[in-house]
């Protein structure tokens, strides 16, 4: 089992100290959430059954790949991920360049978690049609992957169109940094099955079994079940048995937050590492 830490579960004043501690203690990765903007009037939630947004509009938010690039300069080995990046709200030139830059300066440590977005008012504030978020993300991802892998690219699509361009340098990781798709809906799982991984919300060993089974079936149908694929979810871990049960359910990486208050982060990260890292 690989263990990541959830930077979004602490105050930003602790991000750097937590990243340095994770790097020293042997955590595999750290994950930073993001929004482009948080409108004052919000409704909805990424969590099924929830009626209210999980964050207030005053929540501090940073450009995710700029901040991960900064953390890359202060760490040596820990991987650096977005959980999740609303890529479809950006032009793919902007998104591809942000990812490429962070991957190069981190020397190949970037993990790209992306999603379609759940906050309608954020899309409306940016001037985009919320109902097109799925196909817009699919097209943006296709353009980004072409920019990262092809010498020259031209594109004519529903949302983006441009003549032949070049995009250098390529990311450090080849063919590109791992792409994990966030979301719990059938559409999100289908999209994830076509990429490098799925990044879910908070789960238990029991609740994660069904989406993992769906992903396995989708990948079998697409004849890609033999290719690398990473299942990443948040989850509570109290015992070795919890870790075993998550692994048996098909989870490859757990994003943990073993603290109750920000001031406890360094101590609790060290304690968790002593208990669960061999």
Secondary structure, DSSP 8 states (H G I E B T S, - for coil): -EEEEEGGGS-GGGHHHHHHHHHHHT--EEEE---S---SS----SSTT--S-SS-TT-----HHHHHHHHHTT-SS-EEEES-B-GGGS-HHHHHHHHHHHHHHTTS-EEEEE---S-HHHHHHTT--GGGHHHHHHHHHHHHHHHHH-SSEEEE-SS-EEEEE---S--SSSS-S-EEEE--SHHHHHHHHTSSEEEEEEE-TTTHHHHHHHHHHHHHHTT-TTS--EEEEEE---SHHHHHHHHHTT-SEEEE---SSGGGHHHHHHHHHHHH--
